[in-house]
Amino acid sequence: MGANILGFGGVLVSGDRLRSLGAEVDKIASGFGIPANEEIKWSPRKGSWIYDKLKGDERQACYSSILQCAVEHGCQAVVAVLDYEMRNLKQEWGFERSVDYALERISTYLSNVREEAVIVADHPAGGHKQSEKFIVAFAERLASEHNHLLADTFALNMLTAHSHMVRHLQIADLVVAITTAMVAGQVKYAAPYFKIVREMLLKNATGYIGGCGLKVYPDRLINLYHWVLGDDLLVRGNTGWALPYPKLLYVKDDGLSP
């Protein structure tokens, strides 16, 4: 795939495990010498402590431990990856669509398990006005007559927080960035972590991740479910397509598999 893709998603954490998960990630970070207020990111800012001090095998060991900790705490994840140029979408429209895809899948899962959730999102860049705009847009989604399922599964309007203060948002950054890199074919650095991330991605009733825990758009990309996830079938309702499907893109591996 090209570079014109967007990835959006999140990690589901049970309310009774929020505190212990954050504490365990703090403990792991401290064990690798990471300062208390250092943000754990897939692409750390140049000049940050992780960028300068935590490299190679040591960073891989640290990040793998954090992701495995999330698995052990029962975390689950949803990621939507969209090639907006393939459908001639403006980038902001592509972002909105990827948000909708992720929220729909989270909402479906919550409805099935009869639970509600509170969404905490990374504080948008640009200050108070950007944050307010982001929250208003989400509120409008919940109020839309087409999104009745969303309103039934999210207990509050979206909350925002600065990600450097919330370890759970940092875990989500790792999960979404690693999954997006895998879909984009940038497997060199992402693949060592993806086996762990894959355990968190939601599965449908037939046990497949494609279209559920990972959504790619447009549908011409669904063969990526085979190469990235190992799915040999895409299930929609009572219909299934064997993967890779010969009439779509990426019939061959082309270096896409982990």
C-alpha positions in Angstrom: 0.0 0.0 0.0 1.0 3.6 -0.4 1.5 6.2 2.3 -1.9 7.7 1.9 -3.6 5.7 4.7 -5.2 6.5 8.0 -5.4 4.3 11.0 -7.8 4.9 13.9 -8.8 2.6 16.8 -8.6 2.0 20.5 -8.2 -0.5 23.3 -11.0 -1.7 25.5 -10.1 -2.0 29.1 -12.5 -3.4 31.8 -13.2 -0.7 34.4 -12.0 -3.0 37.3 -8.6 -3.4 35.6 -7.8 0.2 34.8 -5.8 0.8 37.9 -3.8 -2.4 37.9 -3.0 -2.1 34.2 -1.7 1.4 34.6 0.4 0.4 37.6 1.9 -2.6 35.8 2.9 -0.5 32.8 4.5 2.0 35.1 6.4 -0.8 36.7 7.6 -2.2 33.3 8.6 1.3 32.2 10.6 1.9 35.4 12.3 -1.4 35.0 13.7 -0.2 31.7 14.8 3.1 33.2 12.0 5.2 31.5 11.4 8.4 33.5 8.0 8.6 35.2 6.5 11.2 32.9 8.0 9.9 29.7 5.3 9.1 27.1 5.5 5.6 25.5 4.9 6.0 21.8 5.5 3.9 18.7 7.2 6.8 17.0 8.8 8.7 20.0 9.5 12.4 19.5 13.1 13.2 18.4 15.0 14.2 21.5 12.8 12.4 23.9 14.3 10.0 26.4 13.0 6.9 24.6 14.2 8.2 21.3 17.7 8.7 22.6 18.1 6.0 25.2 15.9 3.1 24.5 16.8 1.4 21.2 16.9 -1.9 19.4 16.4 -5.1 21.4 15.8 -3.2 24.6 13.0 -1.2 23.2 11.5 -4.3 21.6 11.6 -6.1 25.0 10.0 -3.1 26.8 7.2 -2.6 24.3 6.5 -6.4 24.0 6.3 -6.6 27.8 3.8 -3.7 27.8 1.6 -5.2 25.1 1.7 -8.7 26.8 0.6 -7.0 30.0 -2.4 -5.6 28.2 -3.3 -9.1 26.9 -3.0 -10.5 30.4 -5.4 -7.7 31.6 -8.0 -8.9 29.1 -7.6 -5.8 26.8 -9.3 -6.0 23.4 -8.8 -3.7 20.4 -10.4 -2.4 17.3 -8.4 -0.7 14.4 -9.8 0.7 11.2 -7.3 1.4 8.4 -8.4 3.4 5.3 -6.8 4.3 2.1 -8.5 7.6 1.5 -6.9 8.3 -1.9 -8.1 5.0 -3.3 -11.6 6.2 -2.9 -10.7 9.9 -3.7 -11.7 11.1 -0.2 -10.3 14.2 1.4 -8.1 13.3 4.3 -10.5 14.7 6.9 -13.4 12.7 5.4 -11.2 9.6 5.5 -10.6 10.3 9.1 -14.3 10.7 9.9 -15.1 7.4 8.1 -12.3 5.5 9.9 -13.7 6.8 13.2 -17.2 5.6 12.3 -15.9 2.2 11.3 -14.1 1.8 14.6 -17.0 3.0 16.7 -19.5 0.8 15.0 -17.4 -2.3 15.8 -16.8 -1.3 19.4 -20.5 -0.6 19.7 -21.5 -3.9 18.3 -19.2 -5.7 20.7 -20.5 -3.8 23.7 -24.1 -4.5 22.6 -23.3 -8.2 22.4 -21.8 -8.4 25.8 -24.5 -6.0 27.2 -22.0 -3.4 28.5 -21.5 0.3 28.2 -18.3 2.2 27.8 -16.7 5.6 28.3 -14.3 6.7 25.5 -11.2 8.5 26.5 -9.4 9.9 23.4 -6.0 11.5 23.0 -6.3 15.3 23.4 -6.3 16.7 19.8 -3.4 19.0 18.8 -4.3 22.7 18.6 -5.6 23.4 22.0 -9.0 24.0 23.6 -10.8 24.9 20.4 -9.7 21.7 18.6 -10.6 19.6 21.5 -14.1 21.1 21.7 -14.6 20.7 18.0 -13.7 17.0 18.3 -16.0 16.4 21.2 -18.9 18.2 19.5 -18.5 16.1 16.4 -18.6 13.0 18.4 -21.8 14.2 20.2 -23.4 14.8 16.9 -22.6 11.2 15.9 -24.3 9.9 19.0 -27.3 12.1 18.4 -27.7 11.0 14.7 -30.8 9.0 14.0 -28.6 6.6 12.0 -26.4 5.9 15.1 -28.9 4.6 17.6 -26.7 1.7 18.5 -23.8 4.1 19.4 -26.1 6.0 21.8 -27.1 2.8 23.5 -23.5 1.6 24.2 -21.5 4.7 25.1 -22.4 6.0 28.6 -21.0 9.5 28.2 -19.9 11.8 25.5 -16.3 11.4 24.5 -13.7 12.6 27.0 -10.2 13.8 26.0 -6.9 13.6 27.9 -3.3 14.3 27.2 -1.8 11.0 26.3 1.5 11.6 28.1 -0.6 11.4 31.3 -2.5 8.2 30.6 -0.7 4.9 30.1 -3.9 3.3 28.6 -3.8 5.8 25.7 -0.1 5.0 25.2 -1.0 1.3 24.9 -3.7 2.3 22.3 -1.0 4.2 20.4 1.2 1.1 20.2 -1.7 -1.1 19.1 -3.1 1.2 16.4 0.3 2.2 15.0 1.6 -1.4 14.9 -1.6 -2.7 13.2 -1.6 0.2 10.7 2.1 -0.4 9.8 1.3 -4.1 9.2 -1.6 -3.2 6.8 0.7 -0.7 5.1 3.3 -3.4 4.5 5.8 -1.9 6.8 6.4 -5.2 8.5 10.1 -4.9 9.4 9.7 -3.2 12.7 6.0 -3.9 13.4 6.0 -7.7 12.8 7.8 -8.7 16.0 5.0 -7.1 18.1 2.1 -8.0 16.0 1.7 -11.6 17.3 0.9 -10.0 20.7 -1.3 -7.3 19.2 -3.3 -9.8 17.2 -4.4 -11.5 20.4 -6.2 -8.3 21.4 -8.1 -7.7 18.1 -11.8 -8.5 18.4 -13.1 -11.6 16.7 -16.5 -12.2 15.1 -18.7 -15.2 16.0 -16.8 -17.5 13.7 -13.5 -16.6 15.2 -12.1 -14.4 12.4 -10.6 -10.9 13.0 -11.0 -9.5 9.5 -13.9 -7.0 9.3 -14.3 -7.0 13.1 -11.2 -6.3 15.1 -9.5 -5.0 12.0 -11.4 -3.1 9.3 -9.8 -2.1 6.0 -11.4 0.2 3.5 -12.2 0.1 0.6 -13.2 -3.5 0.1 -10.6 -4.0 -2.6 -8.1 -4.4 0.2 -9.8 -7.3 2.0 -7.1 -9.8 0.9 -4.9 -8.0 3.5 -7.0 -9.9 6.1 -5.3 -13.1 4.8 -1.8 -11.8 4.6 -1.8 -9.7 7.8 -4.1 -11.7 10.0 -3.9 -15.2 8.5 -7.7 -15.3 7.9 -8.7 -17.7 5.2 -12.3 -16.5 5.1 -14.1 -13.2 5.2 -17.6 -13.7 6.8 -20.4 -11.1 6.4 -23.7 -12.3 7.8 -24.5 -15.6 6.2 -22.0 -15.1 3.4 -18.3 -16.0 3.2 -15.5 -15.4 0.7 -12.4 -17.5 0.6 -9.2 -15.5 1.0 -7.2 -14.4 -0.9 -9.9 -13.5 -3.3 -8.6 -13.6 -6.9 -10.5 -10.6 -8.3 -9.2 -8.1 -5.7 -5.9 -6.4 -4.9 -3.0 -8.3 -3.2 -3.8 -11.8 -4.4 -0.1 -12.6 -3.7 1.9 -12.0 -0.5 4.3 -9.3 -1.8 5.9 -9.1 1.5 2.8 -8.3 3.4 2.6 -11.2 5.8 4.4 -11.1 9.2 
